[in-house]
Amino acid sequence: MMFLPVSSISQPIDRWVVMVLCFSIQMGCASLGGTDKISERYLACPMDSVWDSSLQVLKAYPVSVKDKTKGLIETGWRVQYVEGPQYGLFRREGLTNKERSQLSLTLTPVQSNVIRLQLAERREHWGFRGGSRIYDWFPVEPSEEQVNQILSTLTKKLEAEGCFVES
């Protein structure tokens, strides 16, 4: 395949095609990643307590990365069924409406026994897309309710151990 520099393209229509092609490639690559919901808390607590409590709170998710030295816990996808739109005159349901979420929890020591906790969620919905893949996963906004529930559970657990959590 041979590429021509943009300056060597003489026809106005050719420049327009090159610009549209470049824009399409950029948008396609940008749409591959989902949006993340990142929440942050500061904890006055020993790292071991925060690490153990975090693993217990995330036990409903399949943990794929667990690196205590880096302070990183990443989960695999967890699928949940959700109510979706009904289609047609008789209000039939489409294929199963479901969403999946993936979490990334980072623990960073700031000072002695002060830890910054960052929780990010990536969420995708299984639904109608059209085109060659009629149904497929596509990125949606993270669930603020889900992230807040996880942080609330972790906060209660750490406060019961005598830790102070600043939100």
C-alpha positions as CSV (number, residue, x, y, z in Angstrom):
1,M,0.0,0.0,0.0
2,M,1.4,3.4,-0.9
3,F,0.7,6.6,1.0
4,L,0.9,10.0,-0.5
5,P,1.8,13.1,1.5
6,V,-1.2,15.5,1.9
7,S,0.8,18.3,0.2
8,S,1.2,16.2,-3.0
9,I,-2.6,15.8,-3.4
10,S,-3.7,18.4,-5.9
11,Q,-7.4,17.9,-6.4
12,P,-9.6,19.5,-3.8
13,I,-11.8,16.5,-3.7
14,D,-8.8,14.3,-2.9
15,R,-7.9,16.5,0.1
16,W,-11.5,16.3,1.3
17,V,-11.5,12.4,1.1
18,V,-8.1,12.3,3.0
19,M,-9.5,14.6,5.8
20,V,-12.7,12.6,6.1
21,L,-10.7,9.3,6.2
22,C,-8.4,10.7,8.9
23,F,-11.3,12.0,11.0
24,S,-13.1,8.6,10.7
25,I,-10.0,6.7,11.9
26,Q,-9.6,9.0,14.9
27,M,-13.3,8.7,15.9
28,G,-13.2,5.0,15.4
29,C,-10.2,4.6,17.7
30,A,-11.7,7.0,20.3
31,S,-14.9,5.1,20.4
32,L,-13.1,1.8,21.3
33,G,-12.6,2.9,24.9
34,G,-15.4,3.4,27.3
35,T,-16.0,6.2,29.6
36,D,-14.8,5.8,33.2
37,K,-16.4,7.1,36.4
38,I,-13.5,7.9,38.7
39,S,-14.3,8.6,42.4
40,E,-11.6,9.4,45.0
41,R,-11.4,9.2,48.8
42,Y,-8.6,9.8,51.3
43,L,-8.3,7.3,54.1
44,A,-6.4,7.5,57.4
45,C,-5.8,3.9,57.8
46,P,-3.0,1.3,57.5
47,M,-2.5,0.0,53.9
48,D,-3.1,-3.7,54.9
49,S,-6.5,-2.9,56.3
50,V,-7.5,-1.0,53.2
51,W,-6.2,-3.7,50.9
52,D,-8.0,-6.5,52.7
53,S,-11.2,-4.6,53.1
54,S,-11.2,-3.7,49.4
55,L,-10.7,-7.3,48.3
56,Q,-13.7,-8.3,50.5
57,V,-15.9,-5.6,49.1
58,L,-15.0,-6.5,45.5
59,K,-15.6,-10.3,46.0
60,A,-18.7,-10.2,43.8
61,Y,-16.5,-9.3,40.8
62,P,-14.0,-11.6,39.2
63,V,-10.6,-10.1,40.2
64,S,-8.1,-10.2,37.2
65,V,-5.3,-8.1,38.7
66,K,-4.2,-8.1,42.3
67,D,-0.9,-6.3,42.8
68,K,-0.4,-5.1,46.4
69,T,3.0,-3.5,45.7
70,K,1.4,-1.2,43.0
71,G,-1.8,-0.8,45.1
72,L,-3.9,-2.0,42.1
73,I,-7.0,-4.2,42.0
74,E,-8.7,-4.7,38.6
75,T,-11.7,-6.8,38.0
76,G,-13.0,-8.7,35.0
77,W,-16.4,-8.0,33.5
78,R,-19.4,-8.7,35.7
79,V,-22.7,-9.0,33.8
80,Q,-26.0,-7.7,35.2
81,Y,-29.5,-7.9,33.6
82,V,-31.3,-4.6,33.3
83,E,-34.7,-3.6,32.1
84,G,-34.6,-2.3,28.5
85,P,-36.9,-0.8,26.0
86,Q,-39.8,-2.8,24.5
87,Y,-40.3,-3.0,20.8
88,G,-43.2,-3.0,18.4
89,L,-46.9,-2.8,18.6
90,F,-47.2,-5.6,21.2
91,R,-44.4,-4.2,23.3
92,R,-42.2,-7.2,22.9
93,E,-38.8,-7.3,24.5
94,G,-35.7,-7.5,22.4
95,L,-32.9,-9.8,23.1
96,T,-31.9,-9.8,26.8
97,N,-30.9,-6.4,27.9
98,K,-27.8,-6.6,30.0
99,E,-24.9,-4.4,31.1
100,R,-21.5,-5.4,32.2
101,S,-19.1,-3.4,34.4
102,Q,-15.4,-3.6,35.1
103,L,-13.7,-1.9,38.1
104,S,-10.2,-0.6,38.7
105,L,-9.2,0.3,42.3
106,T,-5.9,2.1,43.0
107,L,-4.5,2.7,46.4
108,T,-1.7,5.2,46.6
109,P,0.2,6.0,49.9
110,V,0.3,9.8,50.4
111,Q,1.8,9.9,53.9
112,S,2.3,7.5,56.7
113,N,-1.1,5.7,57.1
114,V,-2.8,8.1,54.7
115,I,-4.0,6.5,51.5
116,R,-5.6,7.9,48.4
117,L,-8.2,5.5,47.0
118,Q,-9.4,5.9,43.4
119,L,-12.2,3.8,42.0
120,A,-13.0,3.8,38.3
121,E,-15.8,1.9,36.6
122,R,-16.2,1.1,32.9
123,R,-19.7,0.0,31.8
124,E,-21.1,-1.4,28.5
125,H,-24.6,-2.3,27.4
126,W,-25.6,-5.2,25.2
127,G,-28.2,-4.0,22.7
128,F,-29.2,-3.1,19.2
129,R,-26.4,-1.5,17.2
130,G,-27.5,-2.1,13.6
131,G,-25.1,-2.8,10.8
132,S,-23.2,-6.0,10.5
133,R,-23.4,-6.6,14.2
134,I,-27.0,-6.2,15.0
135,Y,-26.5,-6.8,18.7
136,D,-23.2,-6.0,20.4
137,W,-21.6,-4.4,23.5
138,F,-21.2,-0.6,23.4
139,P,-19.9,1.8,26.0
140,V,-22.4,3.6,28.2
141,E,-22.1,6.0,31.1
142,P,-20.8,4.4,34.4
143,S,-23.4,3.8,37.1
144,E,-22.9,6.5,39.8
145,E,-25.2,4.5,42.0
146,Q,-23.1,1.3,41.7
147,V,-19.8,3.2,42.4
148,N,-21.4,5.0,45.4
149,Q,-22.7,1.7,46.8
150,I,-19.2,0.1,46.6
151,L,-17.6,3.1,48.2
152,S,-20.3,3.2,50.9
153,T,-19.8,-0.5,51.8
154,L,-16.0,0.0,51.9
155,T,-16.3,3.2,54.0
156,K,-18.5,1.4,56.6
157,K,-16.2,-1.5,56.8
158,L,-13.1,0.7,57.3
159,E,-14.8,2.9,59.9
160,A,-15.8,-0.2,61.8
161,E,-12.1,-1.0,62.0
162,G,-11.3,2.5,63.4
163,C,-10.2,4.2,60.2
164,F,-11.1,7.8,59.2
165,V,-12.5,8.2,55.6
166,E,-12.7,11.7,54.0
167,S,-14.9,11.9,50.9
